[in-house]
Structure formats: C-alpha cells, structure tokens
C-alpha cells in the first residue's frame, strides 16, 4: 500500500511540474525556478526572527524582575 502512495506522489509531482512549466509567466520573478519556495522560506524565517526580537524586547522580563520589588 505504501508503494502505491509513493508512486502516486511521484506521478502527481511530475504532472504538477509539467503544468507549472507550461504556463506563461506574467512577471519577471515567475521565470526564476522555485521562486515562491524561496520567497515563502525567507518570509517564514523573517517572521520567526522578528517575532523573537519583539518578544525579547516587550514581553520577556529579567530573571529577578519580581524579586527586586
């Protein structure tokens, strides 16, 4: 059963790749292979880095925050 799933996944991947390459690009960045993969990955990393920086700046307190009072 798992072998059938892998075969179907491979067929779907190849068909998807063929259909993607057959389309006429509307913008210059659509000519770059895998552009949306890179764009999504960089966007995800940026969201993580920015949210961690904002969390450290505004939410996280010092270890002795409650002991000093």
mmCIF file as Biopython writes it, N, C-alpha, C and O atoms, coordinates in Angstrom:
data_model
#
loop_
_atom_site.group_PDB
_atom_site.id
_atom_site.type_symbol
_atom_site.label_atom_id
_atom_site.label_alt_id
_atom_site.label_comp_id
_atom_site.label_asym_id
_atom_site.label_entity_id
_atom_site.label_seq_id
_atom_site.pdbx_PDB_ins_code
_atom_site.Cartn_x
_atom_site.Cartn_y
_atom_site.Cartn_z
_atom_site.occupancy
_atom_site.B_iso_or_equiv
_atom_site.auth_seq_id
_atom_site.auth_asym_id
_atom_site.pdbx_PDB_model_num
ATOM 1   N N  . UNK A ? 1  ? 0.820  -1.200 0.000   1.0 0.0 1  A 1 
ATOM 2   C CA . UNK A ? 1  ? 0.000  0.000  0.000   1.0 0.0 1  A 1 
ATOM 3   C C  . UNK A ? 1  ? 0.862  1.262  0.000   1.0 0.0 1  A 1 
ATOM 4   O O  . UNK A ? 1  ? 0.554  2.234  -0.691  1.0 0.0 1  A 1 
ATOM 5   N N  . UNK A ? 2  ? 1.943  1.240  0.778   1.0 0.0 2  A 1 
ATOM 6   C CA . UNK A ? 2  ? 2.798  2.423  0.821   1.0 0.0 2  A 1 
ATOM 7   C C  . UNK A ? 2  ? 3.492  2.647  -0.520  1.0 0.0 2  A 1 
ATOM 8   O O  . UNK A ? 2  ? 3.727  3.787  -0.920  1.0 0.0 2  A 1 
ATOM 9   N N  . UNK A ? 3  ? 3.815  1.569  -1.202  1.0 0.0 3  A 1 
ATOM 10  C CA . UNK A ? 3  ? 4.481  1.699  -2.503  1.0 0.0 3  A 1 
ATOM 11  C C  . UNK A ? 3  ? 3.567  2.416  -3.493  1.0 0.0 3  A 1 
ATOM 12  O O  . UNK A ? 3  ? 4.032  3.238  -4.283  1.0 0.0 3  A 1 
ATOM 13  N N  . UNK A ? 4  ? 2.290  2.114  -3.457  1.0 0.0 4  A 1 
ATOM 14  C CA . UNK A ? 4  ? 1.320  2.767  -4.345  1.0 0.0 4  A 1 
ATOM 15  C C  . UNK A ? 4  ? 1.246  4.257  -4.030  1.0 0.0 4  A 1 
ATOM 16  O O  . UNK A ? 4  ? 1.168  5.082  -4.940  1.0 0.0 4  A 1 
ATOM 17  N N  . UNK A ? 5  ? 1.271  4.601  -2.757  1.0 0.0 5  A 1 
ATOM 18  C CA . UNK A ? 5  ? 1.235  6.013  -2.368  1.0 0.0 5  A 1 
ATOM 19  C C  . UNK A ? 5  ? 2.450  6.763  -2.902  1.0 0.0 5  A 1 
ATOM 20  O O  . UNK A ? 5  ? 2.312  7.877  -3.409  1.0 0.0 5  A 1 
ATOM 21  N N  . UNK A ? 6  ? 3.634  6.171  -2.796  1.0 0.0 6  A 1 
ATOM 22  C CA . UNK A ? 6  ? 4.841  6.825  -3.291  1.0 0.0 6  A 1 
ATOM 23  C C  . UNK A ? 6  ? 4.812  6.985  -4.808  1.0 0.0 6  A 1 
ATOM 24  O O  . UNK A ? 6  ? 5.248  8.006  -5.340  1.0 0.0 6  A 1 
ATOM 25  N N  . UNK A ? 7  ? 4.300  5.976  -5.497  1.0 0.0 7  A 1 
ATOM 26  C CA . UNK A ? 7  ? 4.194  6.063  -6.956  1.0 0.0 7  A 1 
ATOM 27  C C  . UNK A ? 7  ? 3.226  7.167  -7.350  1.0 0.0 7  A 1 
ATOM 28  O O  . UNK A ? 7  ? 3.522  7.959  -8.245  1.0 0.0 7  A 1 
ATOM 29  N N  . UNK A ? 8  ? 2.072  7.229  -6.691  1.0 0.0 8  A 1 
ATOM 30  C CA . UNK A ? 8  ? 1.103  8.290  -6.981  1.0 0.0 8  A 1 
ATOM 31  C C  . UNK A ? 8  ? 1.667  9.671  -6.653  1.0 0.0 8  A 1 
ATOM 32  O O  . UNK A ? 8  ? 1.437  10.626 -7.394  1.0 0.0 8  A 1 
ATOM 33  N N  . UNK A ? 9  ? 2.391  9.780  -5.566  1.0 0.0 9  A 1 
ATOM 34  C CA . UNK A ? 9  ? 3.016  11.050 -5.209  1.0 0.0 9  A 1 
ATOM 35  C C  . UNK A ? 9  ? 4.021  11.487 -6.272  1.0 0.0 9  A 1 
ATOM 36  O O  . UNK A ? 9  ? 4.074  12.664 -6.629  1.0 0.0 9  A 1 
ATOM 37  N N  . UNK A ? 10 ? 4.807  10.557 -6.771  1.0 0.0 10 A 1 
ATOM 38  C CA . UNK A ? 10 ? 5.763  10.873 -7.831  1.0 0.0 10 A 1 
ATOM 39  C C  . UNK A ? 10 ? 5.080  11.307 -9.115  1.0 0.0 10 A 1 
ATOM 40  O O  . UNK A ? 10 ? 5.524  12.258 -9.760  1.0 0.0 10 A 1 
ATOM 41  N N  . UNK A ? 11 ? 4.007  10.625 -9.496  1.0 0.0 11 A 1 
ATOM 42  C CA . UNK A ? 11 ? 3.265  10.987 -10.708 1.0 0.0 11 A 1 
ATOM 43  C C  . UNK A ? 11 ? 2.653  12.374 -10.564 1.0 0.0 11 A 1 
ATOM 44  O O  . UNK A ? 11 ? 2.736  13.189 -11.483 1.0 0.0 11 A 1 
ATOM 45  N N  . UNK A ? 12 ? 2.045  12.643 -9.425  1.0 0.0 12 A 1 
ATOM 46  C CA . UNK A ? 12 ? 1.426  13.952 -9.195  1.0 0.0 12 A 1 
ATOM 47  C C  . UNK A ? 12 ? 2.484  15.057 -9.211  1.0 0.0 12 A 1 
ATOM 48  O O  . UNK A ? 12 ? 2.237  16.140 -9.740  1.0 0.0 12 A 1 
ATOM 49  N N  . UNK A ? 13 ? 3.648  14.793 -8.641  1.0 0.0 13 A 1 
ATOM 50  C CA . UNK A ? 13 ? 4.722  15.786 -8.639  1.0 0.0 13 A 1 
ATOM 51  C C  . UNK A ? 13 ? 5.194  16.099 -10.054 1.0 0.0 13 A 1 
ATOM 52  O O  . UNK A ? 13 ? 5.387  17.264 -10.403 1.0 0.0 13 A 1 
ATOM 53  N N  . UNK A ? 14 ? 5.379  15.069 -10.863 1.0 0.0 14 A 1 
ATOM 54  C CA . UNK A ? 14 ? 5.835  15.279 -12.240 1.0 0.0 14 A 1 
ATOM 55  C C  . UNK A ? 14 ? 4.789  16.032 -13.044 1.0 0.0 14 A 1 
ATOM 56  O O  . UNK A ? 14 ? 5.126  16.964 -13.775 1.0 0.0 14 A 1 
ATOM 57  N N  . UNK A ? 15 ? 3.520  15.643 -12.921 1.0 0.0 15 A 1 
ATOM 58  C CA . UNK A ? 15 ? 2.446  16.321 -13.652 1.0 0.0 15 A 1 
ATOM 59  C C  . UNK A ? 15 ? 2.343  17.781 -13.212 1.0 0.0 15 A 1 
ATOM 60  O O  . UNK A ? 15 ? 2.172  18.668 -14.048 1.0 0.0 15 A 1 
ATOM 61  N N  . UNK A ? 16 ? 2.443  18.032 -11.922 1.0 0.0 16 A 1 
ATOM 62  C CA . UNK A ? 16 ? 2.391  19.402 -11.416 1.0 0.0 16 A 1 
ATOM 63  C C  . UNK A ? 16 ? 3.551  20.231 -11.961 1.0 0.0 16 A 1 
ATOM 64  O O  . UNK A ? 16 ? 3.364  21.384 -12.348 1.0 0.0 16 A 1 
ATOM 65  N N  . UNK A ? 17 ? 4.741  19.648 -11.991 1.0 0.0 17 A 1 
ATOM 66  C CA . UNK A ? 17 ? 5.913  20.355 -12.514 1.0 0.0 17 A 1 
ATOM 67  C C  . UNK A ? 17 ? 5.741  20.675 -13.997 1.0 0.0 17 A 1 
ATOM 68  O O  . UNK A ? 17 ? 6.093  21.770 -14.438 1.0 0.0 17 A 1 
ATOM 69  N N  . UNK A ? 18 ? 5.204  19.730 -14.767 1.0 0.0 18 A 1 
ATOM 70  C CA . UNK A ? 18 ? 4.995  19.956 -16.203 1.0 0.0 18 A 1 
ATOM 71  C C  . UNK A ? 18 ? 3.985  21.073 -16.422 1.0 0.0 18 A 1 
ATOM 72  O O  . UNK A ? 18 ? 4.203  21.945 -17.263 1.0 0.0 18 A 1 
ATOM 73  N N  . UNK A ? 19 ? 2.884  21.060 -15.680 1.0 0.0 19 A 1 
ATOM 74  C CA . UNK A ? 19 ? 1.875  22.108 -15.839 1.0 0.0 19 A 1 
ATOM 75  C C  . UNK A ? 19 ? 2.404  23.474 -15.411 1.0 0.0 19 A 1 
ATOM 76  O O  . UNK A ? 19 ? 2.050  24.493 -16.003 1.0 0.0 19 A 1 
ATOM 77  N N  . UNK A ? 20 ? 3.247  23.495 -14.388 1.0 0.0 20 A 1 
ATOM 78  C CA . UNK A ? 20 ? 3.812  24.771 -13.943 1.0 0.0 20 A 1 
ATOM 79  C C  . UNK A ? 20 ? 4.753  25.346 -14.992 1.0 0.0 20 A 1 
ATOM 80  O O  . UNK A ? 20 ? 4.754  26.555 -15.226 1.0 0.0 20 A 1 
ATOM 81  N N  . UNK A ? 21 ? 5.543  24.506 -15.617 1.0 0.0 21 A 1 
ATOM 82  C CA . UNK A ? 21 ? 6.480  24.980 -16.632 1.0 0.0 21 A 1 
ATOM 83  C C  . UNK A ? 21 ? 5.771  25.357 -17.935 1.0 0.0 21 A 1 
ATOM 84  O O  . UNK A ? 21 ? 6.321  26.114 -18.735 1.0 0.0 21 A 1 
ATOM 85  N N  . UNK A ? 22 ? 4.569  24.844 -18.156 1.0 0.0 22 A 1 
ATOM 86  C CA . UNK A ? 22 ? 3.850  25.124 -19.398 1.0 0.0 22 A 1 
ATOM 87  C C  . UNK A ? 22 ? 3.162  26.488 -19.365 1.0 0.0 22 A 1 
ATOM 88  O O  . UNK A ? 22 ? 2.779  27.006 -20.414 1.0 0.0 22 A 1 
ATOM 89  N N  . UNK A ? 23 ? 3.001  27.068 -18.196 1.0 0.0 23 A 1 
ATOM 90  C CA . UNK A ? 23 ? 2.323  28.360 -18.095 1.0 0.0 23 A 1 
ATOM 91  C C  . UNK A ? 23 ? 3.240  29.490 -18.540 1.0 0.0 23 A 1 
ATOM 92  O O  . UNK A ? 23 ? 4.459  29.426 -18.380 1.0 0.0 23 A 1 
ATOM 93  N N  . UNK A ? 24 ? 2.631  30.516 -19.097 1.0 0.0 24 A 1 
ATOM 94  C CA . UNK A ? 24 ? 3.366  31.719 -19.491 1.0 0.0 24 A 1 
ATOM 95  C C  . UNK A ? 24 ? 3.551  32.603 -18.257 1.0 0.0 24 A 1 
ATOM 96  O O  . UNK A ? 24 ? 2.565  32.969 -17.617 1.0 0.0 24 A 1 
ATOM 97  N N  . UNK A ? 25 ? 4.785  32.950 -17.911 1.0 0.0 25 A 1 
ATOM 98  C CA . UNK A ? 25 ? 4.994  33.795 -16.723 1.0 0.0 25 A 1 
ATOM 99  C C  . UNK A ? 25 ? 4.480  35.216 -16.959 1.0 0.0 25 A 1 
ATOM 100 O O  . UNK A ? 25 ? 4.695  35.801 -18.021 1.0 0.0 25 A 1 
ATOM 101 N N  . UNK A ? 26 ? 3.799  35.758 -15.953 1.0 0.0 26 A 1 
ATOM 102 C CA . UNK A ? 26 ? 3.259  37.107 -16.049 1.0 0.0 26 A 1 
ATOM 103 C C  . UNK A ? 26 ? 4.241  38.160 -15.557 1.0 0.0 26 A 1 
ATOM 104 O O  . UNK A ? 26 ? 4.189  39.312 -15.989 1.0 0.0 26 A 1 
ATOM 105 N N  . UNK A ? 27 ? 5.136  37.771 -14.654 1.0 0.0 27 A 1 
ATOM 106 C CA . UNK A ? 27 ? 6.098  38.709 -14.073 1.0 0.0 27 A 1 
ATOM 107 C C  . UNK A ? 27 ? 7.498  38.118 -14.201 1.0 0.0 27 A 1 
ATOM 108 O O  . UNK A ? 27 ? 7.656  36.919 -14.430 1.0 0.0 27 A 1 
ATOM 109 N N  . UNK A ? 28 ? 8.510  38.969 -14.051 1.0 0.0 28 A 1 
ATOM 110 C CA . UNK A ? 28 ? 9.889  38.512 -14.227 1.0 0.0 28 A 1 
ATOM 111 C C  . UNK A ? 28 ? 10.294 37.488 -13.175 1.0 0.0 28 A 1 
ATOM 112 O O  . UNK A ? 28 ? 11.089 36.593 -13.463 1.0 0.0 28 A 1 
ATOM 113 N N  . UNK A ? 29 ? 9.764  37.604 -11.966 1.0 0.0 29 A 1 
ATOM 114 C CA . UNK A ? 29 ? 10.167 36.687 -10.898 1.0 0.0 29 A 1 
ATOM 115 C C  . UNK A ? 29 ? 9.562  35.305 -11.076 1.0 0.0 29 A 1 
ATOM 116 O O  . UNK A ? 29 ? 10.037 34.346 -10.467 1.0 0.0 29 A 1 
ATOM 117 N N  . UNK A ? 30 ? 8.538  35.180 -11.886 1.0 0.0 30 A 1 
ATOM 118 C CA . UNK A ? 30 ? 7.972  33.859 -12.148 1.0 0.0 30 A 1 
ATOM 119 C C  . UNK A ? 30 ? 8.856  33.041 -13.086 1.0 0.0 30 A 1 
ATOM 120 O O  . UNK A ? 30 ? 8.631  31.842 -13.246 1.0 0.0 30 A 1 
ATOM 121 N N  . UNK A ? 31 ? 9.842  33.655 -13.699 1.0 0.0 31 A 1 
ATOM 122 C CA . UNK A ? 31 ? 10.790 32.932 -14.552 1.0 0.0 31 A 1 
ATOM 123 C C  . UNK A ? 31 ? 11.881 32.251 -13.725 1.0 0.0 31 A 1 
ATOM 124 O O  . UNK A ? 31 ? 12.577 31.367 -14.225 1.0 0.0 31 A 1 
ATOM 125 N N  . UNK A ? 32 ? 12.033 32.657 -12.470 1.0 0.0 32 A 1 
ATOM 126 C CA . UNK A ? 32 ? 13.040 32.057 -11.594 1.0 0.0 32 A 1 
ATOM 127 C C  . UNK A ? 32 ? 12.487 30.732 -11.073 1.0 0.0 32 A 1 
ATOM 128 O O  . UNK A ? 32 ? 11.440 30.718 -10.426 1.0 0.0 32 A 1 
ATOM 129 N N  . UNK A ? 33 ? 13.171 29.617 -11.344 1.0 0.0 33 A 1 
ATOM 130 C CA . UNK A ? 33 ? 12.660 28.323 -10.873 1.0 0.0 33 A 1 
ATOM 131 C C  . UNK A ? 33 ? 12.610 28.264 -9.346  1.0 0.0 33 A 1 
ATOM 132 O O  . UNK A ? 33 ? 13.600 28.561 -8.677  1.0 0.0 33 A 1 
ATOM 133 N N  . UNK A ? 34 ? 11.476 27.888 -8.808  1.0 0.0 34 A 1 
ATOM 134 C CA . UNK A ? 34 ? 11.318 27.752 -7.364  1.0 0.0 34 A 1 
ATOM 135 C C  . UNK A ? 34 ? 11.255 29.061 -6.612  1.0 0.0 34 A 1 
ATOM 136 O O  . UNK A ? 34 ? 11.523 29.086 -5.411  1.0 0.0 34 A 1 
ATOM 137 N N  . UNK A ? 35 ? 10.910 30.150 -7.275  1.0 0.0 35 A 1 
ATOM 138 C CA . UNK A ? 35 ? 10.907 31.461 -6.621  1.0 0.0 35 A 1 
ATOM 139 C C  . UNK A ? 35 ? 9.980  31.479 -5.410  1.0 0.0 35 A 1 
ATOM 140 O O  . UNK A ? 35 ? 10.357 31.980 -4.351  1.0 0.0 35 A 1 
ATOM 141 N N  . UNK A ? 36 ? 8.779  30.940 -5.556  1.0 0.0 36 A 1 
ATOM 142 C CA . UNK A ? 36 ? 7.816  31.005 -4.459  1.0 0.0 36 A 1 
ATOM 143 C C  . UNK A ? 36 ? 8.233  30.119 -3.285  1.0 0.0 36 A 1 
ATOM 144 O O  . UNK A ? 36 ? 7.846  30.378 -2.145  1.0 0.0 36 A 1 
ATOM 145 N N  . UNK A ? 37 ? 9.011  29.088 -3.553  1.0 0.0 37 A 1 
ATOM 146 C CA . UNK A ? 37 ? 9.555  28.269 -2.467  1.0 0.0 37 A 1 
ATOM 147 C C  . UNK A ? 37 ? 10.542 29.097 -1.646  1.0 0.0 37 A 1 
ATOM 148 O O  . UNK A ? 37 ? 10.473 29.121 -0.418  1.0 0.0 37 A 1 
ATOM 149 N N  . UNK A ? 38 ? 11.456 29.771 -2.336  1.0 0.0 38 A 1 
ATOM 150 C CA . UNK A ? 38 ? 12.440 30.612 -1.648  1.0 0.0 38 A 1 
ATOM 151 C C  . UNK A ? 38 ? 11.770 31.787 -0.938  1.0 0.0 38 A 1 
ATOM 152 O O  . UNK A ? 38 ? 12.116 32.122 0.195   1.0 0.0 38 A 1 
ATOM 153 N N  . UNK A ? 39 ? 10.818 32.400 -1.613  1.0 0.0 39 A 1 
ATOM 154 C CA . UNK A ? 39 ? 10.105 33.540 -1.040  1.0 0.0 39 A 1 
ATOM 155 C C  . UNK A ? 39 ? 9.367  33.137 0.239   1.0 0.0 39 A 1 
ATOM 156 O O  . UNK A ? 39 ? 9.409  33.856 1.237   1.0 0.0 39 A 1 
ATOM 157 N N  . UNK A ? 40 ? 8.699  31.998 0.205   1.0 0.0 40 A 1 
ATOM 158 C CA . UNK A ? 40 ? 7.988  31.514 1.386   1.0 0.0 40 A 1 
ATOM 159 C C  . UNK A ? 40 ? 8.928  31.171 2.526   1.0 0.0 40 A 1 
ATOM 160 O O  . UNK A ? 40 ? 8.645  31.483 3.682   1.0 0.0 40 A 1 
ATOM 161 N N  . UNK A ? 41 ? 10.050 30.528 2.207   1.0 0.0 41 A 1 
ATOM 162 C CA . UNK A ? 41 ? 11.010 30.161 3.243   1.0 0.0 41 A 1 
ATOM 163 C C  . UNK A ? 41 ? 11.620 31.396 3.895   1.0 0.0 41 A 1 
ATOM 164 O O  . UNK A ? 41 ? 11.707 31.476 5.120   1.0 0.0 41 A 1 
ATOM 165 N N  . UNK A ? 42 ? 12.042 32.356 3.082   1.0 0.0 42 A 1 
ATOM 166 C CA . UNK A ? 42 ? 12.628 33.587 3.620   1.0 0.0 42 A 1 
ATOM 167 C C  . UNK A ? 42 ? 11.596 34.367 4.427   1.0 0.0 42 A 1 
ATOM 168 O O  . UNK A ? 42 ? 11.926 34.932 5.470   1.0 0.0 42 A 1 
ATOM 169 N N  . UNK A ? 43 ? 10.348 34.403 3.956   1.0 0.0 43 A 1 
ATOM 170 C CA . UNK A ? 43 ? 9.288  35.077 4.704   1.0 0.0 43 A 1 
ATOM 171 C C  . UNK A ? 43 ? 9.037  34.417 6.048   1.0 0.0 43 A 1 
ATOM 172 O O  . UNK A ? 43 ? 8.838  35.102 7.051   1.0 0.0 43 A 1 
ATOM 173 N N  . UNK A ? 44 ? 9.046  33.086 6.073   1.0 0.0 44 A 1 
ATOM 174 C CA . UNK A ? 44 ? 8.834  32.352 7.326   1.0 0.0 44 A 1 
ATOM 175 C C  . UNK A ? 44 ? 9.969  32.617 8.315   1.0 0.0 44 A 1 
ATOM 176 O O  . UNK A ? 44 ? 9.725  32.844 9.500   1.0 0.0 44 A 1 
ATOM 177 N N  . UNK A ? 45 ? 11.194 32.585 7.829   1.0 0.0 45 A 1 
ATOM 178 C CA . UNK A ? 45 ? 12.343 32.866 8.698   1.0 0.0 45 A 1 
ATOM 179 C C  . UNK A ? 45 ? 12.276 34.297 9.222   1.0 0.0 45 A 1 
ATOM 180 O O  . UNK A ? 45 ? 12.580 34.546 10.389  1.0 0.0 45 A 1 
ATOM 181 N N  . UNK A ? 46 ? 11.881 35.238 8.366   1.0 0.0 46 A 1 
ATOM 182 C CA . UNK A ? 46 ? 11.771 36.636 8.799   1.0 0.0 46 A 1 
ATOM 183 C C  . UNK A ? 46 ? 10.709 36.796 9.880   1.0 0.0 46 A 1 
ATOM 184 O O  . UNK A ? 46 ? 10.923 37.521 10.852  1.0 0.0 46 A 1 
ATOM 185 N N  . UNK A ? 47 ? 9.575  36.132 9.724   1.0 0.0 47 A 1 
ATOM 186 C CA . UNK A ? 47 ? 8.521  36.208 10.744  1.0 0.0 47 A 1 
ATOM 187 C C  . UNK A ? 47 ? 9.030  35.659 12.075  1.0 0.0 47 A 1 
ATOM 188 O O  . UNK A ? 47 ? 8.766  36.244 13.125  1.0 0.0 47 A 1 
ATOM 189 N N  . UNK A ? 48 ? 9.753  34.549 12.043  1.0 0.0 48 A 1 
ATOM 190 C CA . UNK A ? 48 ? 10.273 33.954 13.278  1.0 0.0 48 A 1 
ATOM 191 C C  . UNK A ? 48 ? 11.280 34.881 13.947  1.0 0.0 48 A 1 
ATOM 192 O O  . UNK A ? 48 ? 11.210 35.105 15.156  1.0 0.0 48 A 1 
ATOM 193 N N  . UNK A ? 49 ? 12.211 35.418 13.175  1.0 0.0 49 A 1 
ATOM 194 C CA . UNK A ? 49 ? 13.251 36.287 13.740  1.0 0.0 49 A 1 
ATOM 195 C C  . UNK A ? 49 ? 12.643 37.566 14.310  1.0 0.0 49 A 1 
ATOM 196 O O  . UNK A ? 49 ? 13.002 37.986 15.410  1.0 0.0 49 A 1 
ATOM 197 N N  . UNK A ? 50 ? 11.735 38.180 13.577  1.0 0.0 50 A 1 
ATOM 198 C CA . UNK A ? 50 ? 11.110 39.426 14.045  1.0 0.0 50 A 1 
ATOM 199 C C  . UNK A ? 50 ? 10.264 39.178 15.285  1.0 0.0 50 A 1 
ATOM 200 O O  . UNK A ? 50 ? 10.297 39.974 16.223  1.0 0.0 50 A 1 
ATOM 201 N N  . UNK A ? 51 ? 9.505  38.082 15.305  1.0 0.0 51 A 1 
ATOM 202 C CA . UNK A ? 51 ? 8.665  37.816 16.476  1.0 0.0 51 A 1 
ATOM 203 C C  . UNK A ? 51 ? 9.510  37.496 17.709  1.0 0.0 51 A 1 
ATOM 204 O O  . UNK A ? 51 ? 9.145  37.882 18.819  1.0 0.0 51 A 1 
ATOM 205 N N  . UNK A ? 52 ? 10.631 36.798 17.532  1.0 0.0 52 A 1 
ATOM 206 C CA . UNK A ? 52 ? 11.513 36.543 18.672  1.0 0.0 52 A 1 
ATOM 207 C C  . UNK A ? 52 ? 12.113 37.837 19.197  1.0 0.0 52 A 1 
ATOM 208 O O  . UNK A ? 52 ? 12.214 38.030 20.408  1.0 0.0 52 A 1 
ATOM 209 N N  . UNK A ? 53 ? 12.512 38.724 18.295  1.0 0.0 53 A 1 
ATOM 210 C CA . UNK A ? 53 ? 13.088 40.005 18.718  1.0 0.0 53 A 1 
ATOM 211 C C  . UNK A ? 53 ? 12.050 40.846 19.453  1.0 0.0 53 A 1 
ATOM 212 O O  . UNK A ? 53 ? 12.357 41.450 20.481  1.0 0.0 53 A 1 
ATOM 213 N N  . UNK A ? 54 ? 10.831 40.891 18.938  1.0 0.0 54 A 1 
ATOM 214 C CA . UNK A ? 54 ? 9.775  41.656 19.609  1.0 0.0 54 A 1 
ATOM 215 C C  . UNK A ? 54 ? 9.418  41.040 20.960  1.0 0.0 54 A 1 
ATOM 216 O O  . UNK A ? 54 ? 9.154  41.763 21.921  1.0 0.0 54 A 1 
ATOM 217 N N  . UNK A ? 55 ? 9.410  39.714 21.038  1.0 0.0 55 A 1 
ATOM 218 C CA . UNK A ? 55 ? 9.127  39.045 22.302  1.0 0.0 55 A 1 
ATOM 219 C C  . UNK A ? 55 ? 10.175 39.339 23.352  1.0 0.0 55 A 1 
ATOM 220 O O  . UNK A ? 55 ? 9.847  39.581 24.514  1.0 0.0 55 A 1 
ATOM 221 N N  . UNK A ? 56 ? 11.437 39.319 22.950  1.0 0.0 56 A 1 
ATOM 222 C CA . UNK A ? 56 ? 12.501 39.634 23.906  1.0 0.0 56 A 1 
ATOM 223 C C  . UNK A ? 56 ? 12.436 41.089 24.342  1.0 0.0 56 A 1 
ATOM 224 O O  . UNK A ? 56 ? 12.712 41.408 25.498  1.0 0.0 56 A 1 
ATOM 225 N N  . UNK A ? 57 ? 12.079 41.954 23.437  1.0 0.0 57 A 1 
ATOM 226 C CA . UNK A ? 57 ? 12.056 43.394 23.732  1.0 0.0 57 A 1 
ATOM 227 C C  . UNK A ? 57 ? 10.882 43.778 24.625  1.0 0.0 57 A 1 
ATOM 228 O O  . UNK A ? 57 ? 11.063 44.534 25.580  1.0 0.0 57 A 1 
ATOM 229 N N  . UNK A ? 58 ? 9.691  43.278 24.339  1.0 0.0 58 A 1 
ATOM 230 C CA . UNK A ? 58 ? 8.490  43.772 25.013  1.0 0.0 58 A 1 
ATOM 231 C C  . UNK A ? 58 ? 7.877  42.801 26.026  1.0 0.0 58 A 1 
ATOM 232 O O  . UNK A ? 58 ? 7.196  43.250 26.948  1.0 0.0 58 A 1 
ATOM 233 N N  . UNK A ? 59 ? 8.090  41.508 25.891  1.0 0.0 59 A 1 
ATOM 234 C CA . UNK A ? 59 ? 7.400  40.549 26.755  1.0 0.0 59 A 1 
ATOM 235 C C  . UNK A ? 59 ? 8.320  39.958 27.816  1.0 0.0 59 A 1 
ATOM 236 O O  . UNK A ? 59 ? 7.945  39.890 28.987  1.0 0.0 59 A 1 
ATOM 237 N N  . UNK A ? 60 ? 9.511  39.532 27.430  1.0 0.0 60 A 1 
ATOM 238 C CA . UNK A ? 60 ? 10.410 38.862 28.355  1.0 0.0 60 A 1 
ATOM 239 C C  . UNK A ? 60 ? 10.961 39.846 29.383  1.0 0.0 60 A 1 
ATOM 240 O O  . UNK A ? 60 ? 11.395 40.946 29.042  1.0 0.0 60 A 1 
ATOM 241 N N  . UNK A ? 61 ? 10.934 39.430 30.644  1.0 0.0 61 A 1 
ATOM 242 C CA . UNK A ? 61 ? 11.465 40.252 31.740  1.0 0.0 61 A 1 
ATOM 243 C C  . UNK A ? 61 ? 12.742 39.620 32.286  1.0 0.0 61 A 1 
ATOM 244 O O  . UNK A ? 61 ? 13.040 38.459 32.005  1.0 0.0 61 A 1 
ATOM 245 N N  . UNK A ? 62 ? 13.487 40.392 33.063  1.0 0.0 62 A 1 
ATOM 246 C CA . UNK A ? 62 ? 14.697 39.871 33.690  1.0 0.0 62 A 1 
ATOM 247 C C  . UNK A ? 62 ? 14.340 38.781 34.691  1.0 0.0 62 A 1 
ATOM 248 O O  . UNK A ? 62 ? 13.199 38.686 35.141  1.0 0.0 62 A 1 
ATOM 249 N N  . UNK A ? 63 ? 15.339 37.951 35.036  1.0 0.0 63 A 1 
ATOM 250 C CA . UNK A ? 63 ? 15.097 36.853 35.967  1.0 0.0 63 A 1 
ATOM 251 C C  . UNK A ? 63 ? 14.696 37.359 37.352  1.0 0.0 63 A 1 
ATOM 252 O O  . UNK A ? 63 ? 13.874 36.730 38.018  1.0 0.0 63 A 1 
ATOM 253 N N  . UNK A ? 64 ? 15.253 38.466 37.790  1.0 0.0 64 A 1 
ATOM 254 C CA . UNK A ? 64 ? 14.952 38.989 39.123  1.0 0.0 64 A 1 
ATOM 255 C C  . UNK A ? 64 ? 13.893 40.094 39.073  1.0 0.0 64 A 1 
ATOM 256 O O  . UNK A ? 64 ? 13.881 40.967 39.940  1.0 0.0 64 A 1 
ATOM 257 N N  . UNK A ? 65 ? 13.042 40.071 38.114  1.0 0.0 65 A 1 
ATOM 258 C CA . UNK A ? 65 ? 12.028 41.117 37.937  1.0 0.0 65 A 1 
ATOM 259 C C  . UNK A ? 65 ? 11.099 41.202 39.150  1.0 0.0 65 A 1 
ATOM 260 O O  . UNK A ? 65 ? 10.777 42.299 39.606  1.0 0.0 65 A 1 
ATOM 261 N N  . UNK A ? 66 ? 10.668 40.056 39.673  1.0 0.0 66 A 1 
ATOM 262 C CA . UNK A ? 66 ? 9.734  40.062 40.803  1.0 0.0 66 A 1 
ATOM 263 C C  . UNK A ? 66 ? 10.453 40.148 42.150  1.0 0.0 66 A 1 
ATOM 264 O O  . UNK A ? 66 ? 9.834  40.523 43.145  1.0 0.0 66 A 1 
ATOM 265 N N  . UNK A ? 67 ? 11.727 39.816 42.204  1.0 0.0 67 A 1 
ATOM 266 C CA . UNK A ? 67 ? 12.468 39.830 43.463  1.0 0.0 67 A 1 
ATOM 267 C C  . UNK A ? 67 ? 12.943 41.226 43.846  1.0 0.0 67 A 1 
ATOM 268 O O  . UNK A ? 67 ? 13.170 41.480 45.029  1.0 0.0 67 A 1 
ATOM 269 N N  . UNK A ? 68 ? 13.099 42.112 42.921  1.0 0.0 68 A 1 
ATOM 270 C CA . UNK A ? 68 ? 13.651 43.440 43.180  1.0 0.0 68 A 1 
ATOM 271 C C  . UNK A ? 68 ? 12.671 44.299 43.962  1.0 0.0 68 A 1 
ATOM 272 O O  . UNK A ? 68 ? 13.105 45.135 44.754  1.0 0.0 68 A 1 
ATOM 273 N N  . UNK A ? 69 ? 11.420 44.135 43.782  1.0 0.0 69 A 1 
ATOM 274 C CA . UNK A ? 69 ? 10.420 45.000 44.419  1.0 0.0 69 A 1 
ATOM 275 C C  . UNK A ? 69 ? 10.407 44.896 45.877  1.0 0.0 69 A 1 
ATOM 276 O O  . UNK A ? 69 ? 9.614  45.568 46.537  1.0 0.0 69 A 1 
#
